[in-house]
């Protein structure tokens, strides 16, 4: 059995972060160092590079995953390293891990094997404190809402309409629904409340879509937290909370620079969930990376039906980004899972994602992870099967060996990407925001997921009507649904057809600039599994962490 990810990472000799920055043309004054191996990019760097042409942006996404994930982050890291092996100036842009999944089931978000970002323990734990800052900013606003009501409620907030919830960066199902303000008059107005996980907070979405501190403050001010007894929206600006929230976030908005095992520069910044939020790293980090490197490799969370769609329709729309190509990570494990053992059925999931990515005008390359415990003859047969199937869509398939070989294991994929990106892609969003909110949801559900119809529950219809009366319409929609299926039903595997998508609730993220449509049984505060990853973690007397993947 090979070494665990953490053992490989701890055996690596990292370069000082100023050496990594130097590869990008950055000097010591451009960094705000967090020790020897981590740094934030100082204010002013973006302006200095504003006139430089953008590099090419590669999106890494995946087929509908199993509960363990299919190695999308590992592919992203390995591909960035592969470009480096070929002498191409490259950067990688990733999301920051949430402590919930780290201590839960899925694990961290720093890659794996010989394609990791380091220092992986720091990145997967407190890192530079960005998520803690977002938690504090979210909860400051929550505290100011309750304090305003306690101090006389001059805005006339109807406590029954408060939608702003508290948050924490940990899976804790016991906090999903709570009652606050108990214990008498001095403790505030009793009311129902609850916690979301920090990466589901609108503060996270706002930070990841903000271009700078001024834009961040503007977006924070637009957050709608409740309505008045007269039925008017109440914003964070109305509560005079914006300045204090921005104070907490002034450092968190700056991209974090780290490195891979092969010393490729990496921005790890922001981390919204992909089934609850838009699932991409910060727009500011991606745009800066495109100025600093010739090729930038980034990922979008979960399968292409979730992260990739939101990357293209939300992040790229707001940031004016035009990706050059997409890499679709597939695994034999997931293909067999989607076919309940029958590869001919399971492979249809891959085909569905290829067709969808091509709807954005993106060239697609498939990276196939073969099972490590399968013999060479089976490997060859499985690879041929997937290659021949994908050829129907005009798409090439390559073995993905970056986990075992690092950058060297992704050079065939990188070479293919150099070829397919030689001419600009005809990239375009899936829908026009001039459509109604209902029609945008139908467009995504029917043209992208494959649904035959969309049903809007009464609660969803009433919310859309109210938001329209408030003047909120013609914005992108972030659909929250299961990551395990194209549909809103996790047991409908492969490429389901003939299903109906049910929108149970629509929420307004006015600061982020999009609606969130909730389908299925989506939890904005996950719970820990029966055997959480936390059970196997420890630290010795020397401070060395063990059991972290």
C-alpha positions in Angstrom: 0.0 0.0 0.0 1.3 3.5 -0.9 1.9 6.4 1.4 -1.0 8.4 2.6 -1.4 11.9 1.2 -0.2 13.6 4.4 2.9 11.5 4.4 3.8 12.5 0.9 3.1 16.1 1.7 5.1 16.1 4.9 8.1 14.5 3.1 8.1 17.4 0.5 10.7 20.1 0.8 8.8 23.4 0.1 10.4 26.5 -1.4 10.1 29.8 0.6 7.0 31.5 -0.6 9.0 34.5 -1.9 10.8 32.1 -4.4 7.4 30.9 -5.6 6.2 34.5 -6.0 9.4 35.3 -8.0 8.3 32.8 -10.7 5.3 35.1 -11.3 7.4 38.3 -11.3 6.3 39.3 -7.8 8.7 40.7 -5.2 8.8 40.7 -1.4 6.8 44.0 -1.3 4.0 42.3 -3.1 3.5 39.7 -0.4 2.0 39.8 3.1 3.6 36.7 4.6 2.0 34.2 6.9 5.2 32.4 7.9 7.6 31.0 5.4 5.3 29.1 3.1 2.1 31.1 2.8 1.3 34.7 1.8 -1.4 37.0 0.8 -1.0 39.2 -2.3 -0.7 42.9 -1.3 -3.1 45.5 -2.5 -1.8 47.2 -5.7 -0.6 44.2 -7.6 -3.8 43.9 -9.6 -3.5 47.5 -10.8 0.1 47.0 -11.8 -0.8 44.1 -14.1 -4.1 45.5 -15.4 -2.9 46.2 -18.9 -1.3 42.8 -19.4 -3.1 40.4 -21.7 -4.9 37.5 -20.0 -3.6 34.0 -20.1 -5.8 31.0 -21.0 -8.2 29.6 -18.5 -8.8 25.8 -18.2 -11.8 24.6 -16.2 -11.5 21.2 -14.5 -14.9 19.6 -13.7 -16.2 16.0 -13.3 -18.9 13.5 -14.0 -21.5 13.1 -11.2 -19.4 11.9 -8.3 -19.7 9.1 -5.8 -19.7 10.1 -2.1 -15.9 10.0 -2.0 -15.3 12.4 -4.9 -13.5 11.5 -8.2 -10.1 13.3 -7.9 -11.0 16.7 -9.5 -8.8 18.7 -7.3 -5.9 16.2 -7.8 -6.4 16.6 -11.5 -6.3 20.4 -11.3 -3.1 20.4 -9.3 -1.5 17.7 -11.5 -2.4 19.5 -14.7 -0.9 22.8 -13.4 2.2 20.9 -12.6 2.2 19.2 -16.1 2.2 22.6 -17.8 5.2 23.5 -15.6 7.0 20.3 -16.7 6.5 21.4 -20.3 8.0 24.9 -19.6 4.6 26.6 -19.8 4.2 29.4 -17.2 1.2 28.2 -15.3 -0.9 28.8 -12.1 -3.6 27.0 -10.3 -6.7 28.4 -8.6 -8.5 26.4 -6.0 -11.1 26.9 -3.3 -10.3 26.9 0.4 -11.4 23.8 2.2 -14.2 23.9 4.7 -13.6 22.3 8.1 -16.9 20.6 7.8 -15.9 18.2 5.1 -12.3 18.0 6.4 -13.6 16.5 9.7 -16.5 14.8 8.0 -16.5 12.4 5.1 -15.1 13.9 1.9 -11.8 15.1 3.3 -9.8 18.1 2.4 -9.3 20.1 -0.8 -5.6 20.1 -1.4 -5.4 17.3 -4.0 -3.8 13.9 -3.4 -0.9 11.7 -4.0 1.9 13.5 -5.9 -0.4 16.3 -7.0 -1.0 18.2 -3.8 -0.9 21.8 -2.6 1.3 22.4 0.4 1.4 23.0 3.3 -1.6 20.8 3.1 -2.2 20.7 6.9 -2.4 24.5 7.1 -4.6 24.7 4.0 -7.0 22.1 5.3 -7.3 23.6 8.7 -7.1 27.4 9.7 -4.9 28.5 6.8 -4.8 32.3 6.8 -8.1 32.7 8.7 -10.3 33.7 5.8 -13.2 31.4 6.7 -13.1 32.6 10.3 -13.3 36.2 9.1 -16.3 35.3 7.0 -17.9 33.5 9.9 -17.4 36.6 12.1 -18.8 39.0 9.5 -21.9 36.8 9.0 -22.5 36.5 12.7 -21.9 40.2 13.3 -24.7 41.0 11.0 -26.9 38.5 12.8 -26.1 40.0 16.1 -26.8 43.5 14.8 -30.3 42.4 13.6 -31.2 41.1 17.0 -29.7 44.1 18.8 -31.7 46.5 16.5 -34.9 44.7 17.5 -34.0 44.7 21.2 -33.1 48.4 21.1 -36.5 49.5 19.8 -36.7 48.2 16.2 -36.9 51.6 14.6 -36.8 50.0 11.1 -40.0 48.0 11.9 -38.5 44.6 11.2 -41.0 41.8 11.3 -39.1 39.2 13.3 -41.1 36.4 11.5 -39.5 37.4 8.2 -35.8 37.3 9.2 -33.9 35.2 6.7 -30.3 35.9 7.8 -29.0 32.9 9.8 -25.9 32.5 11.9 -23.1 30.3 10.6 -20.1 28.2 11.7 -17.5 26.3 9.6 -18.3 22.8 11.0 -20.8 20.1 10.3 -23.3 20.3 13.2 -26.9 19.0 12.5 -28.0 20.0 16.0 -27.8 23.7 15.1 -29.9 23.6 11.9 -33.0 24.9 13.7 -32.7 26.7 17.1 -34.5 29.3 19.2 -32.6 32.4 20.3 -33.5 35.1 22.8 -34.6 32.8 25.6 -34.0 33.7 29.3 -36.0 36.9 29.7 -36.3 40.4 28.3 -32.5 41.2 28.7 -31.6 38.5 26.3 -33.6 39.8 23.3 -36.7 38.8 21.4 -37.3 35.0 21.3 -37.5 33.8 17.8 -36.6 30.8 15.6 -33.2 30.9 14.0 -30.6 28.4 12.8 -27.0 27.9 11.6 -25.7 27.3 8.1 -22.2 26.1 7.4 -19.9 29.1 6.6 -19.3 28.1 3.0 -23.1 28.4 2.4 -23.2 31.9 3.8 -23.9 34.8 1.3 -20.9 36.5 2.8 -18.7 33.7 1.2 -20.5 34.1 -2.2 -20.1 37.9 -2.0 -16.4 37.8 -1.2 -15.8 35.3 -4.1 -17.6 37.6 -6.6 -16.2 40.9 -5.4 -13.5 42.6 -7.6 -12.1 44.7 -4.8 -12.9 46.2 -1.3 -15.1 48.9 -2.7 -17.2 46.3 -4.6 -17.2 44.1 -1.5 -18.7 46.9 0.6 -21.3 47.6 -2.1 -22.4 44.0 -2.2 -22.5 43.7 1.5 -24.8 46.7 1.8 -27.3 45.0 -0.6 -27.8 41.9 1.6 -31.5 41.5 2.4 -32.0 40.1 5.9 -35.7 40.5 6.5 -38.7 42.6 5.7 -40.6 45.3 7.6 -44.2 45.1 8.9 -45.0 47.2 5.8 -43.5 44.4 3.5 -40.4 46.3 2.5 -36.9 44.7 2.3 -34.4 45.4 5.1 -30.7 45.4 4.1 -27.4 45.3 5.9 -26.9 48.9 4.8 -30.1 49.8 6.6 -28.6 48.3 9.8 -25.4 50.3 9.3 -23.4 47.0 9.4 -21.4 47.3 6.2 -18.4 49.1 7.5 -17.8 46.8 10.4 -18.3 43.7 8.2 -15.8 45.1 5.7 -13.3 45.7 8.6 -13.5 41.9 9.4 -13.0 41.0 5.7 -10.3 43.5 4.7 -7.6 40.8 4.7 -9.8 37.9 3.7 -10.4 39.5 0.3 -6.7 39.2 -0.6 -5.8 36.0 -2.5 -3.6 33.4 -0.7 -0.4 32.2 -2.5 1.0 28.7 -1.8 2.6 26.0 -3.9 2.3 22.5 -5.2 4.7 19.6 -4.4 6.5 20.6 -7.6 6.5 24.3 -6.6 3.9 25.5 -9.1 2.3 28.7 -7.8 -1.3 28.3 -6.5 -4.0 30.7 -5.4 -6.2 29.1 -2.8 -8.9 31.6 -2.1 -12.6 31.4 -1.2 -14.7 28.3 -1.1 -18.5 28.3 -1.6 -20.2 24.9 -1.7 -21.2 23.8 -5.2 -24.6 22.2 -4.4 -25.6 25.1 -2.1 -23.7 28.0 -3.6 -21.7 28.6 -6.8 -18.8 26.3 -6.0 -15.8 28.3 -7.4 -12.7 30.0 -6.0 -12.7 33.8 -5.9 -13.1 35.8 -9.0 -10.3 38.2 -7.9 -7.8 35.3 -7.6 -8.7 33.9 -11.0 -8.5 37.3 -12.7 -5.1 38.1 -11.1 -3.8 34.6 -12.0 -4.7 35.2 -15.7 -2.5 38.3 -15.6 0.4 36.5 -14.0 0.5 33.2 -16.0 0.0 32.0 -19.5 -2.2 29.1 -18.5 -4.4 29.0 -15.4 -6.1 25.8 -14.2 -9.1 26.0 -12.0 -11.8 23.7 -10.7 -15.5 24.0 -10.0 -17.2 21.9 -7.3 -18.9 18.5 -7.7 -20.1 17.4 -11.2 -20.4 19.6 -14.3 -24.1 19.9 -13.7 -23.4 21.9 -10.6 -20.0 23.6 -10.4 -19.3 23.9 -14.1 -22.7 25.3 -14.9 -22.4 27.9 -12.1 -18.8 28.7 -13.1 -20.0 29.5 -16.6 -23.3 31.1 -15.9 -22.4 33.0 -12.7 -18.7 33.5 -12.2 -17.8 34.0 -15.9 -20.8 36.2 -16.4 -19.9 38.5 -13.5 -16.1 38.5 -14.2 -16.2 38.6 -18.0 -14.1 35.4 -18.1 -13.9 33.3 -21.3 -12.5 29.8 -20.5 -10.5 28.2 -23.3 -11.4 24.5 -22.6 -12.8 22.1 -20.0 -11.3 18.9 -18.6 -13.9 16.3 -17.5 -12.6 14.0 -14.8 -14.1 10.5 -14.9 -13.4 7.3 -13.0 -14.2 3.7 -13.6 -15.5 3.6 -10.0 -18.1 6.3 -10.8 -19.0 4.8 -14.2 -19.7 1.4 -12.6 -21.6 3.1 -9.8 -23.9 4.9 -12.2 -24.6 1.7 -14.0 -25.0 -0.4 -10.9 -22.0 -2.4 -12.3 -23.0 -2.1 -16.0 -20.5 0.2 -17.7 -22.7 0.6 -20.8 -25.3 2.3 -18.6 -23.0 4.2 -16.3 -21.0 5.7 -19.2 -24.2 7.7 -20.2 -23.4 10.0 -17.3 -20.2 10.9 -18.9 -21.9 11.5 -22.2 -24.4 13.8 -20.6 -21.7 16.0 -19.1 -19.8 16.2 -22.3 -22.9 17.3 -24.2 -23.6 20.0 -21.6 -20.1 21.4 -21.6 -20.2 21.6 -25.4 -23.4 23.7 -25.0 -21.1 26.5 -23.6 -18.9 26.3 -26.7 -16.1 24.7 -24.8 -13.7 22.1 -26.2 -13.7 19.1 -23.9 -10.9 16.7 -22.9 -11.7 13.6 -20.8 -9.3 12.5 -18.0 -9.9 8.9 -17.0 -8.9 7.6 -13.6 -8.5 3.8 -13.8 -8.8 1.7 -10.7 -5.5 1.0 -8.9 -6.4 -2.6 -8.0 -7.3 -3.6 -11.6 -4.9 -5.6 -13.7 -3.4 -4.3 -16.9 -5.7 -6.3 -19.2 -8.8 -4.9 -17.6 -7.2 -1.4 -17.6 -6.7 -1.6 -21.3 -10.3 -2.9 -22.0 -11.8 -0.2 -19.8 -9.8 2.6 -21.4 -10.7 1.4 -24.9 -14.4 1.3 -23.9 -14.4 4.9 -22.6 -12.3 6.2 -25.5 -14.5 4.7 -28.1 -17.7 6.0 -26.4 -16.3 9.6 -26.0 -15.2 9.6 -29.7 -18.9 9.8 -30.6 -18.8 13.4 -29.2 -15.5 14.2 -30.9 -13.7 14.1 -27.6 -10.3 12.5 -26.8 -9.7 10.5 -23.6 -6.4 10.3 -21.7 -5.3 8.3 -18.7 -5.0 10.4 -15.7 -1.9 9.5 -13.7 -1.2 12.6 -11.8 -2.0 11.0 -8.4 0.9 8.5 -8.9 3.3 10.6 -11.1 2.6 14.2 -10.4 3.0 16.6 -13.3 4.6 13.9 -15.5 1.3 11.9 -15.3 -0.7 14.7 -16.8 1.5 15.8 -19.7 -0.5 14.1 -22.4 -3.6 16.0 -21.3 -1.7 19.2 -21.1 -0.3 18.7 -24.6 -3.8 18.1 -25.9 -5.0 21.3 -24.2 -2.2 23.3 -25.8 -3.6 22.1 -29.2 -7.3 22.6 -28.6 -6.7 26.1 -27.1 -4.6 27.3 -30.0 -7.7 29.1 -31.3 -10.3 30.9 -29.0 -13.3 28.9 -27.9 -16.8 30.1 -28.8 -17.7 30.4 -25.1 -21.1 31.7 -24.2 -23.5 31.3 -21.2 -26.4 28.9 -21.2 -29.1 31.5 -20.8 -29.8 35.2 -21.0 -30.7 37.0 -17.8 -33.4 39.0 -19.5 -35.5 35.8 -19.1 -37.8 35.6 -16.1 -36.5 33.8 -13.0 -38.9 30.9 -13.7 -37.7 30.6 -17.3 -34.0 30.6 -16.3 -34.7 27.8 -13.9 -36.6 25.9 -16.6 -33.7 26.5 -19.1 -31.1 25.0 -16.7 -33.4 22.1 -15.6 -34.6 21.1 -19.1 -31.7 22.0 -21.4 -28.9 21.1 -19.0 -30.2 18.5 -16.5 -32.6 16.8 -18.9 -35.8 17.4 -17.0 -39.1 17.4 -18.9 -40.8 19.9 -16.6 -40.3 22.1 -13.5 -42.7 22.3 -10.7 -42.6 25.4 -8.4 -43.9 24.8 -4.9 -46.2 27.4 -3.4 -43.4 28.8 -1.2 -41.2 29.2 -4.2 -43.9 30.9 -6.3 -44.7 33.4 -3.5 -41.0 34.2 -2.9 -40.4 34.9 -6.7 -43.4 37.1 -6.7 -42.3 39.0 -3.6 -38.7 39.5 -5.0 -40.1 40.7 -8.3 -42.3 43.3 -6.4 -39.1 44.4 -4.6 -37.4 44.9 -8.0 -35.2 41.8 -7.9 -35.3 40.0 -11.3 -33.2 39.2 -14.3 -30.3 37.8 -12.2 -28.6 34.4 -12.6 -29.9 31.5 -10.6 -27.9 29.1 -8.5 -29.8 25.8 -8.3 -29.1 23.9 -5.1 -29.6 20.2 -5.7 -28.0 16.8 -5.0 -24.5 16.3 -6.5 -25.1 12.6 -7.1 -27.6 12.9 -10.0 -28.5 15.1 -12.9 -31.9 15.3 -11.3 -33.0 16.4 -7.8 -33.3 12.7 -6.7 -29.9 11.2 -5.7 -31.0 7.7 -6.6 -31.6 8.5 -10.3 -28.2 7.6 -11.6 -26.5 7.5 -15.1 -28.4 9.8 -17.4 -32.0 10.0 -16.1 -34.7 11.2 -18.5 -38.3 12.0 -18.1 -38.0 13.4 -14.6 -39.6 16.5 -13.2 -37.5 19.0 -11.1 -39.3 20.4 -8.1 -38.2 23.8 -6.8 -39.2 23.9 -3.1 -37.9 27.4 -2.2 -36.2 30.4 -3.8 -33.9 32.6 -1.8 -32.6 36.0 -2.6 -28.8 36.6 -2.5 -29.0 40.2 -3.5 -25.4 41.0 -2.5 -24.0 38.1 -4.5 -26.3 39.1 -7.3 -28.2 35.8 -7.8 -31.2 33.8 -6.7 -30.8 30.4 -5.0 -33.4 27.8 -6.0 -33.5 24.9 -3.5 -34.6 21.4 -4.8 -34.7 18.0 -3.1 -33.4 17.6 0.4 -30.6 20.1 0.4 -29.1 20.9 3.8 -27.3 24.2 4.3 -25.8 22.8 7.5 -24.5 19.2 6.9 -24.1 16.6 9.6 -21.2 14.4 10.4 -21.3 10.8 9.1 -21.4 7.7 11.4 -17.6 7.4 11.1 -16.3 11.0 10.7 -12.7 11.5 9.5 -12.1 13.3 12.8 -12.0 9.9 14.5 -8.6 9.2 12.9 -6.9 12.5 13.5 -4.3 13.3 16.1 -1.2 15.5 16.8 2.0 14.3 18.5 4.1 16.2 21.1 6.2 17.7 18.3 3.1 19.2 16.7 3.1 16.7 13.7 -0.4 16.0 12.5 -1.5 12.4 11.6 -4.7 10.9 10.1 -5.4 13.9 7.9 -6.1 11.8 4.8 
